[in-house]
Amino acid sequence: MSTAATLFGEARGERKSSLVEAAYDAMKQAIRDGIFPPGFQGSELEMAQRLGMSRTPVHQAIIRLESEGMVQLKPKRGVVISALTPFDMKEVYDVIIAVEGMAAILVAEMSSARRDEIVTSMEALNAELAGALDRDDLTGWADLDARFHAFLVESSGNGRLRKIAKVNIDQSYRARRLTLNLRPKPVHSIEEHRLIIDALKVGDAMQARQMAQNHKIKARDLIVDLLKRYDMKHL
């Protein structure tokens, strides 16, 4: 094969990959935002049309989302958006608790110079979180809080942890969105974040893990309790 043909093939492959990635992101965002709510069912063609995308990359995105438990492919019914129960949400949070605890250990064990960089960024995010709460901007707080926790996992440098966290954080988004205005104002989250940051700053791996996990355990228990209290059986 000539060099030109090889380059053309590579370019086509990259374009296909980027289209699938775009379809995956669009599908996932539509599920997160409730455009395709839990229990929604439709054909791949219908979903592609609603997203303004071609069917082929949407098909590949759906296969990927099925492996992550966000959709199901049903014979004669097409694509069904998976509904999560409070028990499912507890399991999702159990995974997040374990992943963020391990991420905290890995960050705490890094060099002091690298830890300082990470801690500085986390402190900046936490300051933004405090500002959002001062403005009573709960939606802004929720988005910043998700960034704070994603940054902790990403900073660990462990790609497998990052993949596991991403899938489960995406699934937890529904419960966070539905309970955002039902829970008490999350003022304690700022101080709990500071405890994580303080442990990372001094490189105390066990304390960092404990603080990270305690923080998420409280979030899990609060959200699962709200889902049960308001009888949200499927979300």
C-alpha positions in Angstrom: 0.0 0.0 0.0 1.3 3.4 -0.9 2.1 6.1 1.7 -0.8 8.2 0.4 -3.3 5.4 0.7 -2.0 4.6 4.2 -2.4 8.2 5.3 -5.9 8.3 3.7 -6.9 5.2 5.6 -5.6 6.6 8.9 -7.4 9.9 8.4 -10.6 8.0 7.7 -10.2 5.9 10.8 -9.6 9.0 12.9 -12.6 10.7 11.5 -14.8 7.7 12.2 -13.5 7.5 15.7 -14.2 11.2 16.3 -17.7 10.8 15.0 -18.4 7.8 17.3 -16.9 9.8 20.2 -19.2 12.8 19.4 -22.2 10.5 19.2 -21.3 8.9 22.5 -21.0 12.3 24.2 -24.2 13.5 22.7 -26.2 10.4 23.7 -24.8 10.4 27.2 -25.6 14.1 27.6 -29.2 13.5 26.3 -29.6 10.8 28.9 -28.1 12.9 31.7 -30.3 15.9 30.8 -33.5 13.8 30.6 -34.0 14.2 26.8 -34.0 10.4 26.7 -35.4 9.7 30.2 -35.3 6.4 32.1 -37.6 3.9 30.4 -37.6 5.8 27.1 -37.5 3.5 24.1 -36.9 4.2 20.5 -35.1 3.0 17.4 -31.5 3.9 16.6 -32.7 5.9 13.6 -35.1 7.9 15.7 -32.4 8.7 18.3 -29.9 9.6 15.5 -32.5 12.0 14.0 -33.2 13.7 17.3 -29.5 14.2 17.9 -29.0 15.4 14.3 -26.4 12.7 13.7 -25.8 9.8 11.3 -27.1 6.4 12.4 -23.7 4.5 12.1 -21.8 6.4 14.8 -25.0 6.5 17.0 -25.2 2.7 16.7 -21.5 2.4 17.8 -22.2 4.8 20.7 -25.2 2.8 21.8 -23.1 -0.4 21.9 -20.7 1.4 24.2 -23.4 2.8 26.4 -24.9 -0.7 26.7 -21.6 -2.0 28.0 -21.7 0.7 30.7 -25.3 -0.2 31.7 -26.9 3.1 30.6 -29.0 1.5 27.8 -30.4 -1.8 26.8 -30.9 -3.2 23.3 -34.2 -5.1 23.2 -35.4 -7.3 20.3 -38.3 -5.5 18.5 -38.2 -2.7 21.0 -35.1 -1.0 19.9 -33.0 1.0 22.5 -34.3 1.3 26.1 -32.8 3.8 28.5 -32.0 1.9 31.7 -33.7 2.9 34.8 -31.9 2.8 38.1 -33.3 2.0 41.5 -32.2 3.4 44.9 -30.3 0.1 45.4 -28.6 0.5 42.0 -27.6 4.0 43.1 -26.2 2.7 46.4 -24.0 0.3 44.4 -22.9 3.1 42.1 -21.8 5.2 45.1 -20.1 2.2 46.7 -17.9 2.0 43.6 -17.2 5.8 43.6 -16.3 5.6 47.3 -13.7 2.9 46.6 -12.3 4.6 43.5 -11.9 8.1 45.1 -10.3 6.5 48.2 -7.7 4.9 46.0 -7.2 8.0 43.9 -6.5 10.0 47.1 -3.9 7.5 48.2 -2.1 7.7 44.8 -2.1 11.5 44.8 -0.8 11.6 48.4 2.1 9.3 47.5 3.3 11.6 44.7 6.2 14.0 45.0 5.6 17.1 47.0 6.0 19.3 43.9 3.3 17.4 42.0 1.1 17.3 45.1 1.4 21.1 45.4 0.2 21.5 41.8 -2.8 19.3 42.4 -3.7 20.8 45.7 -3.5 24.3 44.3 -6.0 23.4 41.6 -8.3 21.7 44.1 -8.2 24.7 46.4 -9.2 26.9 43.5 -12.1 24.6 42.7 -13.2 24.5 46.3 -13.2 28.3 46.4 -15.4 28.4 43.4 -17.7 25.9 45.1 -17.9 28.1 48.2 -18.8 31.1 45.9 -21.6 29.1 44.2 -23.1 28.3 47.6 -22.8 31.9 48.7 -24.9 32.8 45.6 -27.3 30.0 46.3 -26.4 28.6 42.8 -27.0 24.9 43.5 -26.8 23.9 39.8 -23.4 25.7 39.6 -22.3 24.0 42.8 -23.3 20.6 41.5 -21.3 21.1 38.3 -18.2 22.4 40.2 -18.5 19.5 42.7 -18.5 17.0 39.9 -15.3 18.7 38.5 -13.6 18.6 41.9 -14.1 14.9 42.2 -13.3 14.1 38.6 -10.1 16.1 39.0 -9.1 14.1 42.1 -9.4 10.8 40.1 -7.8 12.2 37.0 -4.8 13.5 39.0 -4.2 10.0 40.3 -2.7 9.1 36.9 -4.4 5.7 36.9 -6.3 5.3 33.6 -8.4 2.3 34.8 -9.6 4.2 37.9 -10.5 7.1 35.6 -12.6 4.9 33.3 -14.4 3.2 36.2 -15.1 6.6 37.9 -16.4 8.1 34.7 -19.0 5.4 34.1 -20.3 5.5 37.7 -20.2 9.3 38.0 -22.3 9.5 34.8 -24.8 7.1 36.3 -24.9 9.0 39.7 -25.7 12.3 37.8 -29.4 11.5 37.5 -29.8 11.1 41.3 -27.8 14.2 42.0 -30.0 16.2 39.6 -33.3 14.9 40.9 -32.4 15.5 44.6 -30.5 18.8 44.2 -33.4 20.9 45.6 -34.6 18.3 48.1 -31.4 18.1 50.2 -30.1 20.6 52.7 -27.8 23.3 51.4 -24.5 21.4 51.1 -22.4 23.8 53.2 -20.5 21.0 54.9 -19.1 19.8 51.6 -16.6 22.7 51.5 -15.1 21.8 54.8 -15.1 18.1 53.9 -13.2 19.0 50.7 -10.7 21.0 52.8 -10.0 17.9 54.9 -9.2 15.9 51.8 -7.0 18.7 50.5 -5.1 19.1 53.9 -4.3 15.4 54.0 -3.0 15.5 50.4 -1.0 18.6 51.1 1.1 16.8 53.7 1.2 13.5 51.8 -0.8 11.5 54.5 -2.2 8.7 52.2 -4.3 7.0 54.8 -5.9 10.2 56.1 -6.5 11.3 52.5 -8.3 8.1 51.7 -10.4 8.2 54.9 -11.5 11.8 54.3 -12.3 11.1 50.6 -14.3 8.1 51.5 -16.1 9.6 54.4 -17.2 12.5 52.2 -18.7 10.2 49.6 -20.3 7.9 52.2 -22.2 10.9 53.5 -23.3 11.8 50.0 -24.4 8.2 49.3 -26.4 7.9 52.4 -28.1 11.3 51.9 -29.1 10.6 48.3 -30.2 7.0 48.8 -32.3 8.2 51.8 -34.0 10.9 49.7 -34.7 8.6 46.8 -36.5 6.2 49.2 -38.2 8.9 51.2 -39.7 10.5 48.0 -40.4 7.0 46.6 -38.3 7.5 43.5 -38.2 3.9 42.5 -36.8 4.4 39.0 -34.5 7.1 37.8 
